[in-house]
Amino acid sequence: MHVLEVNFLIFMTPFIVDINIVLTDIQFELIDLRCDILLKNCFYTTTDIMQFYSYVSQEHFPRFHGAKIISMFGSTYSCEQLFSINKIK
């Protein structure tokens, strides 16, 4: 599977993506994320993926964050919105 495809799967479905296809340096963070009940509830109750990733702490999950995926899109509005939300925290 292509690395970019795996990154998109992690980004869109972090709680159900197959842990075996994820790079080993991200696996532990993904497991920790899956064990975080507050983040899990946030993911399943919010309709805005940007809002979910604003709650994912880069301090606790330094390798796992949606900013690099979000920044790939042509519109900078979404990316800037996420960085602004993270800056407020």
Residue pairs with C-beta under 8 A, 6 or more apart in sequence:
1 21
3 23
6 17
6 21
6 22
6 23
7 68
7 69
8 69
9 17
9 21
10 17
10 22
10 26
10 30
10 64
11 49
11 66
11 69
12 49
14 30
14 33
14 34
14 43
14 64
15 33
15 34
15 40
15 43
15 44
17 30
19 27
19 30
19 31
22 30
25 63
26 63
26 64
29 61
29 62
29 63
29 64
30 64
32 60
32 61
33 39
33 56
33 61
33 64
34 40
38 55
39 52
39 55
39 56
42 51
42 52
42 55
43 52
46 52
49 66
50 66
50 70
50 78
50 81
50 82
50 85
51 85
52 66
53 65
53 66
53 67
53 70
53 82
54 82
54 85
54 86
54 89
56 64
56 65
56 66
58 65
58 86
66 82
67 79
67 82
67 83
67 86
70 78
70 79
70 82
71 79
73 79
